[in-house]
Structures are given as structure tokens and as C-alpha cells.
């Protein structure tokens, strides 16, 4: 385990939290692809799973500035800003069978 000692603690903590978020995303994607569960179930899996990252960060003693910086970078990411300004990705909502609603 010598190579683990070379990695600064903060990067190891961030990697563990990121791995958790990746696992939650993988579970949600698997549910989306291989089951007939509705979008409400997938949404609950994502929200309940990502909520636990706060406890994980607390247990790992990740500094608050790391979480604040990550949330600011996520909101200000170029993808989010461009999509918000130009509506590049349309969200498809099915209100009832046969009706499709496109919105930004």
C-alpha cells in the first residue's frame, strides 16, 4: 500500500465520494435500461443515493470548501450554462400515452 501513501488525503477522500456518486449513477442507469420502472423510481434512486454523499463527506472529514467549490463548479459548468442559454437539450415528457411534450 505504499502508493496510497503518496496520494494526498484530500484527493483520496474526493475519489471515494466520487466513486459513490458514480455507483449511484450506474444504478440509476441500470434501472433505466433494464427495467420498466417509471421515471419517479429512477429519480428517487438518484436523490436518495446522492443525499448520502453528505454523510460520506462528513465521515471522511472532507473540508467544506471542497463541497462548496464542487457545487459552484457544477452550477457554472459550461454545459449547464450553454444548455440554459440556448436550450440545446430538449427534455421529452410524456403526459399521457400519445402526447409528447418537448421543453427546455
GULUMLUM-131902 format. One record per residue (C-alpha): residue number from 1; residue in three letters; chain; x, y, z. Coordinates in steps of 0.1 Angstrom, whole numbers, always signed. Layout:
N
> i; aa; ch; u; v; w
> NUM; ALA; A; X; Y; Z
...
This chain:
104
> i; aa; ch; u; v; w
> 1; UNK; A; +0; +0; +0
> 2; UNK; A; +29; +23; -5
> 3; UNK; A; +14; +41; -35
> 4; UNK; A; -16; +50; -14
> 5; UNK; A; +6; +69; +10
> 6; UNK; A; +18; +91; -19
> 7; UNK; A; -16; +104; -27
> 8; UNK; A; -27; +134; -5
> 9; UNK; A; -55; +126; +18
> 10; UNK; A; -79; +152; +2
> 11; UNK; A; -76; +135; -32
> 12; UNK; A; -83; +101; -18
> 13; UNK; A; -113; +114; +1
> 14; UNK; A; -126; +131; -31
> 15; UNK; A; -121; +99; -51
> 16; UNK; A; -141; +79; -26
> 17; UNK; A; -170; +104; -27
> 18; UNK; A; -168; +105; -65
> 19; UNK; A; -169; +67; -66
> 20; UNK; A; -200; +67; -45
> 21; UNK; A; -217; +92; -69
> 22; UNK; A; -206; +71; -98
> 23; UNK; A; -221; +40; -83
> 24; UNK; A; -254; +58; -77
> 25; UNK; A; -254; +70; -113
> 26; UNK; A; -246; +34; -125
> 27; UNK; A; -275; +20; -105
> 28; UNK; A; -299; +46; -119
> 29; UNK; A; -287; +40; -155
> 30; UNK; A; -291; +2; -150
> 31; UNK; A; -326; +7; -137
> 32; UNK; A; -334; +30; -167
> 33; UNK; A; -320; +5; -192
> 34; UNK; A; -330; -29; -179
> 35; UNK; A; -363; -24; -160
> 36; UNK; A; -396; -9; -169
> 37; UNK; A; -396; +13; -138
> 38; UNK; A; -411; +48; -143
> 39; UNK; A; -390; +79; -140
> 40; UNK; A; -402; +85; -104
> 41; UNK; A; -383; +54; -92
> 42; UNK; A; -351; +65; -110
> 43; UNK; A; -354; +100; -96
> 44; UNK; A; -358; +86; -61
> 45; UNK; A; -328; +64; -65
> 46; UNK; A; -307; +93; -76
> 47; UNK; A; -319; +117; -49
> 48; UNK; A; -317; +92; -21
> 49; UNK; A; -283; +79; -32
> 50; UNK; A; -267; +113; -37
> 51; UNK; A; -280; +126; -4
> 52; UNK; A; -258; +101; +13
> 53; UNK; A; -227; +118; -1
> 54; UNK; A; -231; +144; +26
> 55; UNK; A; -227; +118; +53
> 56; UNK; A; -198; +102; +34
> 57; UNK; A; -181; +136; +32
> 58; UNK; A; -186; +141; +69
> 59; UNK; A; -172; +107; +78
> 60; UNK; A; -142; +112; +56
> 61; UNK; A; -136; +147; +71
> 62; UNK; A; -138; +164; +36
> 63; UNK; A; -134; +202; +42
> 64; UNK; A; -165; +223; +35
> 65; UNK; A; -146; +243; +9
> 66; UNK; A; -143; +212; -13
> 67; UNK; A; -181; +207; -14
> 68; UNK; A; -189; +244; -19
> 69; UNK; A; -164; +246; -47
> 70; UNK; A; -178; +214; -64
> 71; UNK; A; -213; +227; -62
> 72; UNK; A; -203; +261; -77
> 73; UNK; A; -184; +244; -105
> 74; UNK; A; -213; +221; -112
> 75; UNK; A; -237; +250; -115
> 76; UNK; A; -213; +271; -135
> 77; UNK; A; -202; +244; -158
> 78; UNK; A; -201; +254; -195
> 79; UNK; A; -225; +226; -204
> 80; UNK; A; -252; +238; -180
> 81; UNK; A; -248; +274; -190
> 82; UNK; A; -249; +267; -227
> 83; UNK; A; -279; +245; -223
> 84; UNK; A; -297; +270; -202
> 85; UNK; A; -290; +299; -227
> 86; UNK; A; -296; +280; -259
> 87; UNK; A; -318; +251; -249
> 88; UNK; A; -296; +225; -267
> 89; UNK; A; -310; +195; -249
> 90; UNK; A; -347; +191; -250
> 91; UNK; A; -365; +173; -222
> 92; UNK; A; -391; +149; -235
> 93; UNK; A; -421; +145; -213
> 94; UNK; A; -449; +121; -219
> 95; UNK; A; -480; +135; -203
> 96; UNK; A; -503; +106; -213
> 97; UNK; A; -499; +79; -240
> 98; UNK; A; -497; +95; -274
> 99; UNK; A; -489; +130; -261
> 100; UNK; A; -453; +141; -262
> 101; UNK; A; -443; +175; -247
> 102; UNK; A; -409; +190; -256
> 103; UNK; A; -395; +216; -232
> 104; UNK; A; -361; +230; -222
